[in-house]
Amino acid sequence: MLDRYRLLAWVTRALNPWRRFTVPSVATAPVDVVFITPPASAHGWILRAFCEEIGGRLRGAQVTYCRFGDPLPPARRYFFSHYMFFVGSQALSSPVWQGRSFVFATHLEPEKHRIDPRRLSRTLNRAEAVICMNAALRKELHSLGVEMRRLHVLHGAADPRLFIPHKRTADGLVGFCSAFYERKAPDRVLEIVCGMPHRRFVLVGKGWANYSRIDELTSLPNFEYVEVPYDAYPDLYRRMSVFVSVSMLEGGPIPLIEAMMSNVVPVSSRTGFAPDLIEHGRNGLLFDVGAPTLHICQLIDQAYDLDGDIHPSVHQCSWDAFAAEIFRQMELTVEETVGT
């Protein structure tokens, strides 16, 4: 049975029959980079913004953005913003075989995507490079059979011009920042807010109306939920002294970098790149996925006593540095990239 990403690509072409037979002219010169972004049905997914941040830093090069499932033009390089986009395109798109493919991977969900790990590893070994968002993912992919020489770790990024360090205060907010997904452990968020009436909390995100207990959460007197445009996020981080991530599975999370850039102390589950960026007790605090809520609450209180500037821990996580490393992997020349 086709996995859902191959099926999505097949259905997209089936619903657009004139595209199925669209073959680029032999005379068409390949573009320098094609970024394969999420399909239109995945509106608002952060991976689209990732591609735009990278592509926007190219100059002197031809850049094209294609939604997954659309026909791919001939290109010298393809950047797949999700590993399953690469799997689906390998199955259905011949131009991919003619260019060099670079795959970005945040975290694996093989059961969700219904792909056999052995098939995944065989496919990823056809890529020029697989860029992992954290060290744990590189280790996991290598254990599945992906060649180590193809695997590279590159954490996410944020804009240091937006997320500026501020002075933490004893009465600063405890912040959460995420869209609503079950893997973000929404019940744990509720338990923490209920268990710490002496602290004030803010949750920045979207989609939390879908949480079955949202009315219970928003009724708490020490809790505030806000949905705002991204350009308003820096002001919200300036109200925080502690940032908390209780996710059960992550590639990042990116808000962790935004918070640390803003000099907010992170308290995070050991998933994604949190163990890569946080040295427990120095620039933040870590806890195991599934740790008791009481333990997390104790760490949050401890975080207020943590001294020092958190910002230098993530100075390397700028979009300029992130894009520069992608360009290095792609072997783009200096003339084709924005100086960093």
Residue, then its C-alpha position, 0 to 999 in steps of 0.5 A: m500500500l502506498d504511504r500517504y505522502r506518495l498517495l498525496a502526490w499521486v492524487t494531486r497529479a490525478l486531479n490535474p491530469w494535464r500536469r501528468f504529462t507535462v515534461p520540461s523541455v530539453a532546452t529548459a535550463p535547470v534552476d539552481v535550487v528548488f525548495i520543496t515546501p508543504p502542500a497547500s493543505a498544510h497552510g501555516w506549517i513552519l517548514r514553508a517559512f524555513c525555506e523562505e528564510i533560506g532562499g531569501r538569503l540567496r543572490g545571483a542564483q535562480v530559486t524556485y519554490c514548489r509545493f509537494g505534489d506539484p511537478l518539479p522543474p529540472a534543477r541542480r539542487y533540490f531542498f526537501s523541507h520534510y523527509m517524506f516529501f523526498v520519499g514521495s518525490q523519489a517515487l513519482s518525479s524523474p527530475v529528482w534523479q538528475g539533480r542533487s537532493f538535500v533533505f531536512a529532517t526534524h523528527l521521525e514518525p514512521e507509524k504516522h507516515r506508514i513507512d518501513p524504516r528500511r525503505l526510509s533508510r534506503t531512500l535517504n541514502r540516495a540524498e546528497a545530505v540529510i540535515c538533522m535538526n538534533a543530534a538524537l535524530r542523526k543517531e536514530l537515522h544512522s541506527l536505521g541504516v543511513e550512512m553517517r557521511r550523509l548525516h549532518v546536525l543543524h539546529g533551527a534558527a531565529d532572528p537576533r534582530l527581533f529576539i533581543p535579550h531583556k532583564r528577567t524579573a522575579d514576577g516575570l511570566v512562565g511562557f509556553c509557545s506552540a501550536f496545538y498537537e497532542r504530542k505537545a502534552p496539553d494535559r501536562v500544561l493544564e496540570i502545571v498551571c493548576g499546580m502553580p497558583h503563585r505563578r502567572f502563565v501565558l500560552v502563545g500559539k494557535g489551534w488550542a480551541n481544538y483542545s477538549r479542556i480549553d475552557e478549563l484551562t482558560s478559566l484559570p485566573n493565573f493563565e492567559y492564552v494569546e493568538v497573535p501574528y509572529d511579529a508580536y512574539p518578541d514583545l511576549y517573550r519580553r514578558m517572560s522569565v521562564f519558558v517551558s516545553v513539555s513536548m513528548l516528541e520534538g525536532g526543535p522546538i524553535p520557540l526554545i531558541e527564540a526564548m533563549m535569544s530573549n534571555v528567558v530561562p528554558v525548562s524543557s523535556r529531553t527531546g529535540f535539540a533541547p539536550d543539545l542547547i541546554e546544559h542543565g543547571r547552567n543555561g536552563l533545566l531539563f527533565d525526562v519525557g514523562a517526568p512527574t508534573l510536581h518535578i517540572c513545577q519544582l524546576i520552574d521555581q528553580a529557574y527563577d533563581l538561575d543567574g547569568d545571560i542565556h542569550p550567548s548559548v544560542h548566538q550561533c542559531s541565527w538565520d544567517a548562520f543557518a542558511a550559510e551552512i545549508f549553502r555550504q552543504m549545497e556547495l553554492t559559491v560565495e557569489e551566489t549567497v548573501g554575506t553573513 
